[in-house]
């Protein structure tokens, strides 16, 4: 899904908050017996998952870059 389809309030939330929200949706879906009533929840869960993936990827990229920068800094000291 494209980022423009994601709700704005999700972009300001942490990965932990988004994961907690996704877990609540999953709990509710597991209790729901009528799948037709669950379509909106599934769609929201998919959007949350995409947001979590993007945030995780971005954070992973930041950590990798920080690690590379530290290695370069240490190499210059020696």
Backbone as a ProteinNet text record, in pm:
[ID]
protein_1_A
[PRIMARY]
XXXXXXXXXXXXXXXXXXXXXXXXXXXXXXXXXXXXXXXXXXXXXXXXXXXXXXXXXXXXXXXXXXXXXXXXXXXXXX
[TERTIARY]
84.1	0	87.8	39.2	113.9	98.2	201.2	201.7	88.7	46.3	-61	-194	-206.9	-328.8	-331.7	-219.1	-211.6	-264.3	-332	-380.9	-264.5	-282.2	-176.5	-138.4	-234.1	-204.2	-107.6	-95.6	-2.9	142	167.3	305.3	371.3	292.7	349.6	364	311.2	317.2	446.3	489.7	609.5	575.6	679.4	661.1	591.4	628	567.5	417.9	380.4	237.8	159.7	217.9	151.5	136.5	238.9	234	126.8	117.7	14.2	-125.2	-143.1	-272.4	-304.5	-204.1	-223.9	-261.7	-197.9	-230.1	-373.3	-420.8	-559.9	-657.3	-625.2	-710.9	-712.2	-595.1	-586.8	-670.7	-661.4	-743.1	-891.9	-934.2	-1075.6	-1116	-1026.8	-1058.1	-1070.5	-988.6	-995.8	-1127.5	-1186.9	-1314	-1434	-1416	-1524.7	-1556.6	-1683.8	-1725.4	-1772.9	-1819.4	-1869.3	-1760.2	-1704.7	-1594.5	-1635.4	-1758.2	-1804.7	-1787.4	-1807.7	-1791.4	-1644.4	-1555	-1413.2	-1336	-1398.4	-1325.9	-1255.3	-1321.9	-1259.1	-1140.1	-1156.7	-1047	-926.8	-951	-841.5	-770.2	-846.3	-785.2	-701.2	-751.2	-676	-549.3	-560.2	-444.9	-337.9	-379.2	-284.4	-213	-286.7	-226.1	-128.3	-167.3	-77.1	50	34	148.8	243.2	188.5	271.9	345.6	278.2	340.8	452.7	426.5	528.2	649.4	627.1	737.1	821	755.2	827.3	908.2	849.1	920.7	1038.1	1015.4	1121.3	1235.8	1203.2	1304.9	1383.1	1312.5	1378.8	1471.8	1424.2	1507.3	1627.9	1608.8	1718.5	1824.1	1779.2	1869.3	1948.9	1881.8	1949.1	2056.7	2023.8	2118.4	2239.3	2214.2	2322.8	2414.1	2354.9	2434.1	2514.3	2453	2522.9	2641.3	2620.9	2727.6	2842.5	2809.3	2912.4	2988.4	2917	2980.4	3075.9	3036.2	3122.4	3248.2	3233.8	3350.2	3447.4	3395.6	3480.6	3550.8	3476.8	3533.3	3645.8	3626.3	3729.2	3850.7	3828.7	3939.2	4027.2	3964.4	4039.9	4125.6	4080.4	4154.9	4282.6	4282	4398.6	4499.6
-118.8	0	123.9	225	348.9	423.5	500.1	571	671	728.1	826.7	766.2	633.8	566.5	542.8	566	539.8	658.2	630.2	740.5	820.6	951.7	1039.2	1011.1	972.7	952.2	838	744.8	633	674.8	775.1	814	876.1	930	992.2	894.8	775.4	676.3	594.9	544.4	460.5	320.1	246.3	107.6	27.6	54.1	-18.1	11.1	138.4	174.8	110.9	112.4	52.3	-98.8	-162.3	-306.6	-340.2	-258.5	-279.9	-267.2	-166.5	-147.8	-265.8	-314.3	-430.5	-553.3	-571.8	-686.9	-680.7	-560.7	-545.8	-582.8	-540	-574.4	-725.4	-787.7	-933.5	-1003.7	-957.2	-1017.4	-1007.1	-890.2	-871.7	-958.7	-971.7	-1055	-1202.1	-1245.8	-1384.8	-1415.6	-1315.7	-1334.4	-1322.9	-1254.3	-1230.9	-1359.6	-1391.2	-1512.7	-1483.8	-1364.8	-1327.3	-1253.3	-1317.5	-1257.9	-1129.8	-1118.2	-998.1	-874.3	-890.3	-779.1	-743.5	-829.6	-812.1	-742.1	-714.2	-659.8	-528.6	-438	-310.3	-330.6	-420.5	-448.1	-508.1	-599.6	-657.7	-550.6	-461.5	-354.9	-262.6	-230.4	-145.9	-218	-347.1	-426.4	-428.9	-440.7	-439.8	-305.3	-197.1	-64.2	-46	-92.5	-85.3	-164.9	-282.7	-367	-297.4	-235.6	-164.8	-48.2	22.2	133.9	83.8	-25.2	-83.2	-125.9	-191.2	-234.5	-116.2	-9.6	107.8	173.5	184.1	243.1	154.7	24.8	-69	-59.9	-56.5	-46.8	84.1	193.8	323.3	323.4	267.5	262.6	171.9	61.7	-29.6	40.2	117.4	192.5	296.4	363.2	460.1	392.4	277.6	204.8	161.2	111.2	68.2	185.2	299.1	416.5	464.7	463.8	503.8	411.3	283.7	185.3	212.6	236.9	266.4	393.6	494.7	620.7	599.7	518.6	490.8	416.2	323.6	249.1	345.4	432.4	530.3	621.9	663.4	753.1	683	556.6	480.1	453.5	432.6	410.3	534.1	650.8	775.6	799.3	750.8	769	685.5	572.9	484.6	512.9
0	0	0	-62.5	-67.7	64.1	97.5	224.6	235.4	123.1	128.7	173.6	164.7	209.1	359.3	425.8	568.8	648.3	757.7	841.5	898.7	909.1	956.2	1100.9	1183.6	1324.3	1348.1	1255.4	1271.5	1253.7	1173.8	1148.2	1270.4	1361.6	1480.3	1597.1	1583	1690.7	1681.9	1796.5	1800.4	1749.9	1719.4	1675.6	1785.4	1909.6	2021.6	2031.7	2015	2020.5	1906.8	1788.1	1671.9	1690	1745.4	1768.9	1871.3	1975.2	2076.8	2015.3	1930.6	1863.8	1772.9	1700.8	1612.8	1693.8	1807.2	1892.6	1944.8	1975.8	2020.9	1908.5	1786.7	1672.1	1652.5	1662.7	1647.1	1752.9	1877.4	1984.5	1952.9	1904.9	1870.1	1751.4	1654.2	1538.1	1576.6	1669	1713.5	1783.8	1845.2	1915.3	1820.7	1707.8	1612.5	1536.7	1530.9	1461.4	1318	1293.2	1160.9	1084.4	983.1	906.6	835.1	797	727.3	815.7	944.7	1038.4	1060.3	1016.1	1043.5	932.3	821	706.1	737.6	804.2	838.4	931.8	1024.1	1118.3	1046.1	953.5	875.8	793.9	733	654.1	741.3	858.4	950.4	995.7	1021	1062.3	952.8	829.5	717.7	709.6	725.7	723.7	839.5	957	1072.6	1047	992	962.7	864.4	762.5	665	730.3	817.7	888.3	977.9	1050.2	1138.3	1056.2	944	857.1	810.5	768.1	720	831.1	948.9	1062.9	1104.1	1105.4	1141.3	1040.9	913	808.5	822	845.9	860.3	981.3	1092.9	1213.5	1192.9	1125.9	1095.5	1009.8	915	828.3	909.8	1003.8	1090.7	1175.7	1231.2	1315.3	1233.1	1113.6	1026.1	991.5	958.4	924.6	1044.4	1162.5	1284.2	1310	1290.6	1310.3	1212.5	1086.5	986.3	1021.7	1068.4	1107.1	1224.8	1319.2	1434.6	1392.3	1300.6	1251	1182.4	1096.7	1027.5	1128.6	1229.7	1332.3	1407.1	1440.7	1510.8	1422.9	1293.2	1201	1188.7	1193.5	1183.3	1306.8	1422.3	1547.7	1549.8	1480.9	1484.7	1380
[MASK]
++++++++++++++++++++++++++++++++++++++++++++++++++++++++++++++++++++++++++++++

